Amino acid sequence: MKLSKFCSEDLITFDLKSTEKEKVLDELVDLVSGSALVKDAAQLIADVKEREELVTTGVGYGVAFPHAKTKATKGIVIGFGRSEAGIDFDAMDHKPVHLFFLIAAPEDAIGAHLNVMARLSYVMKSEENREKMMKVTSPGELLQMIDVVD
């Protein structure tokens, strides 16, 4: 599965400005709301925050996958944000999160949504991949990295 088909260069930032969990979610949703697939940014942020309240999407190792199945989108959208300093995101390992993948999927995209999450998890379990993503400076390079099959 090529994850880059759900993302584009304009949905990537290497310089998240936010320093708080709630604000970084706002910033990531604002980023992906530029996609033609996002119909309702206000609904998307509400759904992402509601999902985050259930259990943190900060999986550890400096990575978080905030996500939602929502009526706010017409297709799966992935946004990427990086924070050099790291953000306290209530991660499972209690360490700051640096790499964020926001995933928005239509409510009926259950199988595809889970496949995207599984593929991103697979890519991000590699310490080498995480280190490369902390250094990459080109959105095009990042898109290539998430498509690499190990």
C-alpha positions in Angstrom: 0.0 0.0 0.0 1.4 3.4 -1.0 0.6 5.7 1.9 1.6 8.7 -0.2 -1.7 8.4 -2.2 -3.4 9.7 1.0 -1.0 12.6 1.6 0.5 15.4 -0.5 3.4 17.8 -0.1 1.0 20.6 1.1 -0.2 18.3 4.0 3.3 18.1 5.5 5.0 20.5 7.9 8.4 20.1 9.5 7.9 23.0 11.9 4.9 22.6 14.2 4.4 25.7 16.2 2.2 24.3 19.0 3.6 23.2 22.3 0.5 21.7 23.8 -1.4 18.6 22.9 -4.8 20.3 22.2 -3.1 23.0 20.1 -1.1 20.5 18.0 -4.3 18.7 17.2 -5.8 22.1 16.0 -2.7 22.8 14.0 -2.7 19.4 12.3 -6.4 19.6 11.4 -5.8 23.1 10.1 -3.0 21.6 7.9 -5.2 18.8 6.4 -8.2 21.0 6.0 -6.5 22.3 2.9 -7.2 18.9 1.3 -10.2 18.8 -1.1 -11.3 15.6 0.7 -11.9 17.5 4.0 -15.4 18.8 3.9 -15.7 20.2 7.5 -12.7 21.1 9.5 -14.7 21.9 12.7 -16.3 18.5 12.6 -12.9 16.9 12.0 -11.2 18.5 15.0 -14.2 17.6 17.2 -13.9 14.0 16.1 -10.1 13.8 16.5 -10.3 15.3 20.0 -13.2 13.0 20.9 -11.1 10.0 19.8 -8.0 11.3 21.7 -10.1 11.4 24.9 -10.7 7.7 24.7 -7.0 6.8 24.9 -3.9 8.6 23.8 -2.7 8.1 20.2 0.9 8.8 21.4 2.2 5.3 20.8 5.7 5.9 22.1 9.1 6.3 20.6 8.3 10.0 19.8 5.4 9.1 17.5 1.7 9.8 17.6 -1.2 8.8 15.2 -4.1 11.1 16.1 -7.0 9.9 14.0 -10.8 9.8 13.5 -13.4 8.1 11.4 -15.6 11.0 10.6 -18.3 12.5 8.3 -15.9 15.4 7.8 -14.0 13.8 5.0 -14.8 12.2 1.6 -11.7 10.0 1.6 -8.7 9.0 3.7 -6.3 11.9 4.3 -2.9 11.8 6.1 -1.2 14.9 7.4 2.3 14.9 8.8 3.8 17.3 11.4 7.2 17.4 13.1 8.2 19.1 16.3 11.9 19.4 16.9 11.4 20.2 20.6 8.8 17.5 21.1 5.3 17.9 22.7 3.9 16.3 25.8 1.2 14.2 24.2 0.5 11.8 27.0 2.4 9.1 25.1 2.4 5.6 26.4 6.1 5.8 27.2 5.7 9.2 28.8 8.2 10.8 26.4 7.7 13.8 24.2 6.3 13.3 20.7 8.1 14.6 17.7 6.5 12.9 14.7 2.7 13.2 14.2 0.6 11.5 11.5 -3.0 12.8 11.5 -5.3 10.3 9.8 -8.8 11.2 8.8 -11.1 8.6 7.3 -14.7 8.4 6.3 -16.9 6.5 8.7 -17.4 3.7 6.2 -13.6 3.2 5.5 -13.0 0.9 8.4 -10.9 -1.7 6.7 -8.8 0.9 4.7 -8.5 3.0 7.8 -7.0 0.1 9.8 -4.7 -0.8 6.9 -3.3 2.7 6.8 -2.8 2.7 10.6 -1.1 -0.7 10.4 1.2 0.4 7.6 2.2 3.6 9.3 2.9 1.7 12.5 5.1 -0.7 10.5 7.1 2.1 9.0 7.5 3.9 12.3 8.6 0.9 14.4 12.0 1.2 12.7 14.3 3.5 14.7 16.2 4.2 11.5 13.0 5.5 9.8 12.2 7.6 12.9 15.7 9.1 12.8 15.5 9.9 9.1 12.1 11.6 9.6 13.6 13.8 12.2 16.2 15.0 9.6 14.3 15.0 6.3 13.8 18.5 4.9 11.7 17.9 1.7 8.1 16.9 1.7 8.8 14.8 -1.4 11.4 12.8 0.5 9.0 12.2 3.4 6.4 10.8 1.0 9.0 8.5 -0.5 9.9 7.3 3.0 6.4 6.4 4.0 6.1 4.3 0.8 9.3 2.3 1.4 8.7 -1.4 2.0 11.3 -3.0 4.3 
